[in-house]
Amino acid sequence: MPAKILVLDPLTLIGREFLGCTDRLDAIVGEYDFRHTDLDEEHQIAEIAAGPALVPPLEDPEELDGFDAIVVASDGVSSRHDHLLAYLDDHPEALLVDLSRIKNLDGITVPSFGASDPMERRLRVAHPTLVAAAKICEILTHFGKLGGTLAAIDPVSTFGREGVELLVNQARQRIQGGAVDRKILGHILAFNSVAVDPDDLQKEASLLLPEVPLAVTHGLSGSFHGHLGCIGLSFSRSVEPGEISEALSQADGIEITSFPLSLDTVPDNDWVLVTAPVISPDGTQLAFTTMADGLRVGGALTAVDILEATL
């Protein structure tokens, strides 16, 4: 039976991407409803395949009742999210899928890339670089025990439309030689990259890939879109470049590319783009660069994967 879902904040970048997945959503969703968490009282208008739809503000926890799933696509946190938290406290059976990865939901959600235990009812989409790493490791575990490192570098679109606009303003102010008056999560990212605390991402990697021990680092870049990952893997035996490339070519959602690979090729791409593996002289160490559109991989498409697995 087609599901009835409520989308919270459908007009964000990630919300629009999610509603744009109509070819797959039509198979599982029969009815949508919408609410927004902006502090203004105005109704918004969302465009979906069936046409325009009103998006009233979320005013009461009871407005979230009666849905097969609640999908959160917020850019940030407001006091209206208190209604969501109150509803979830009173309804432990409610299915929540969080695309937003906002901090006030971290403590009550479990990361997922669509292969979750169906008993879990509070799920958030896994970080895009971890989704890419999981696709690679799922194939390469056939060659034996894996371990290694992962460097994840996020673009400003991670912070929604406001993050993109702030980056433009920061760049203009830096070019003009002025002081930057507004920062992105406390950082100046225009013409810059920042290493940030990887603790949350490390914990998520351990939950998602318990059989593949990874040491994780996390960075923020001045790129508009596209998640960059640098993956290093070690093997207990020597492997050949050809057998690795052949194995990855058979993996779902992965496209092996040639050098050079640019983030400009990533937007609106449903695949994880992976460079040909670089292998150490003894054949036991591999390095890859991955790129993905985090609004889709580890975003809207991953949310659809989760819904397909749980509804």
N, C-alpha and C positions, 0 to 999 in steps of 0.2 A: 504494500500500500504506500503511495507517495507520501513523503513526510511534510510536516508543517514546521517551518523554521522561522526564527526571528533573528534578524541581522542588526546588531548594534553598531551604529555609525557606518552606514553603507557608502557614504560619500567621501571617505578617506581614500588615499591611493590604494591601500590594500583592499578596502571594501569594494571599490570599483573593479579591481582585478578579480575578486572573488565572484561578483555578480556577472562578470564577463565570461565565466566558465559555463555558459549555458548548455553547450553540447553534452556535458557530463552531468550537470546539476538537474537538467530536465528529466533524467532517468530516475532520480531519487527524490526530488523535491516537487511537491504538488502545489504548495502555497507558501508565500512569503509574507512576513510582516516586518516593520522597521521601527526603530527608535534611535534618537541621537542623544549624545551626552554633553553637547555644548550647553553653556550656562544660559544662553538666551532662550526665550520662550517661543520663538518662531518655529513654525513647521518648515521643514526642508522638502525638496523634491528630488527623488531618486529616479534614474532611468534604468529599467531592466528590460529584458526581451519583450515582455508583455506591454511595455509602455511606461509612462510616468506613474510614480507612487508617492504618496505623502509620507513624510518621516517626522512624526511628532516627537517632542522631547520626552525622555523617560521620567515619569513623575512618581511612579509607585511600583513597589515590587510585584504587585498583583498583575501588572501589565505583562509580566514575563511568564505567566502561567498558561498552560495549555499547548505548549510547543514541544515537538519531538527533539529539537536541538536549539540552543542559543549560540550564535556565532558572533564573536566579539572582534570588531575591526577598528577599534579606537586608535587615534594618534597619541593620546595622552590620557591622564587621569583627571576627572572632575568629581565634584560631590555627587553627581548623578550616579556614579558607579557604586555608591553606597547602597542604592536600591538593588543592584545586581548582587552584591555581596550578601545583603539581607535575604534575598530570595534563595540564593544557593545554600545559606545556612539552614533554611527551613525545608529545602527540597533536595536532599542528598542524592535522589535518583535522577535529577535533571542532568541532561547531557550538555556540557559546555565545550565548545571548540574555540580556542583563543588564537586568532591570527595576529593579535596586536603585540603580544609578549610584554604587556605593560606590567610594571613592578608589583602593583597591588594584587595581581593574580598569580604571581610566581609561586607563592607559598601553597597554593591550593590546586595547582595544575601539574600534570606529568607531561614531559616532552614526548612527542610522537612524530613518526613519519609515515603513519598509516598502517603499521603492523602491530598496533597496540593490543594489549589484553582487552577483550571486549567488556570485561568487568570494570575497567576504568571509566569514570564518567566526567572527569575534569581533565581535559587534554589541551595542550598548546602545541602549535606547529614547532617542530624542531628548527634550530638555527640553520639557515641555508647552507652554510659550509659543512655542517654536520650531516645534513641530508646528502650532500655530494660525497662526503667521506664514507657514509654508510653504503652508498651504491657501489663504491669502489671496493670496500672491504668485504662486502657480501660475496663478491666474485673471487677476490684474491685469497680468502681463507681456504679455498680448495688447494692452495699451494703449501699449506702448513700454518703454523702458529705465526701470527703477525704482532708487531708492536711498532711504535714510532712516534712521530710528532705531527702536530697540525697547527698551522698559523692561519687564523681567520681574520680577514680585514674587511670591515663593513663600510659601505657608502653612506652618504647622508640621507638617502631615501629611507634608511632604517628609521629615521625620526619623522617620517611623514612629509607632507607638503611643506610644513613650516621649516623643516630641516633644509630642504632644497632652497627655499626662499632665503633663509639665513645665510647659507653658503654664498649665494649670489651677492648679498649685501656685504658679507665679510670680504669677498674678493674685491668688490668695488672700493671699499674703504682701504684695503691694504695697497691696492694699485695707486690710490690717490695719496698714500703716505699718511693717512689718518689712523686714529686709534679705532679698534674694533669695539663697538658699543654693545653688541649682543652676541653671546657665545652659544655653541651647540653642546648641550650637556656639560657646560663649563669649559669648552675647548674652542680654540680657533682652528678650524679645519681647512680654510681656504689656503691653497698652496702649502699644505701641511699634512702630516700624518702623526698619530698619537698612539702610543702603546698604553692600553688600559688594563685594569685588573682582570685576569682571565678566570677567576675563581668560579663564577657562575657557569661559564662555558665549559670549564673543566668538569664540573659536576654533571652537566648535561651530557657530555661525551661519555662519562662513566656509566650513566644510566642507559644511554642508547646503544653503546658498543661495549658491553661488559666483557666480551671475549677478546677485545682488541685494546690493550693498554696504550693510551695516547697521552703525551704531554702536550698541553694546549696553550698557545698564546693568542692574544686578542688585540686587534688594532682598529683604529678608526682612520679613514682616509678622506681626502677632499674630493673624491669622485662623487658624481651625482647618483649613478645607478651601478649595480653589479657587485656581487660579493666575490671576493678573491680568496682562494685558499691555496696554501702551500703544504702539501702532504709528503712526509717522509716515512717510508715503511721499511722494516727490516724483516728478513726471512731467515729461517733456520738452515736453509740450503741455497745453493746457487740456482738462479732462474735465468732464463733467456729472454731478451727483449721481445722476440717474436711471440712466445707463448703468453706473455703478459698482455701484449696488444691484442692478440686473438681472443683472449678471455674477456677483456674489457669491451671488445667490439660486439660481444653477444649480450652485454648487460642492458637491461631496460633503462632508458632515461639518460644514457651516456653517449656522447659523441666525441670520438678521438679526433683531434685537430692537429694541424701542422703549425710550425712556428712561422711568423709571429702570431700570437693570439692576443687580441685586444678586448678590453671591457666594452668598447663601442659595439661589438658584435652580440652582446649579451641581452639587451632589453628585448622583451616580448618573445624570448626563446624558451621553449618548454624543456629543453635538454640541459644537462650539466655538460659544459664544454671542458674537455680534459686534454692537456698536451700529451704527446707521446712520452712514455716513461723514460727517465734518465736513470741508468743503472750503473752502480759502482763497478770498478774493474773485477772484483771477485764475485759479482752477481748476486750479492746478498742484501744490497741496499737499493731502494727505489725512491725516486722523487717525481712528483707530479705537480703541475699547477692546474687548479680548477677555477672555473668562472661560471657564475649562474645568476640569473635574474631573480633576486630574492623576493620580489613581489609575486613570483610564480612558484619557483622551486624553493621549498621552505617558506612558502606563502600560500597563495590562493590554491594552487594545484595540490599541495600537501594537505590543505584543509579539506579539499574534496576527497582525497584518498582516505582521510580519517573518517569523514562522514560515510563513505561507501563501506568502510569496515565496521562501523558501529550502528548505523541505522537499520 
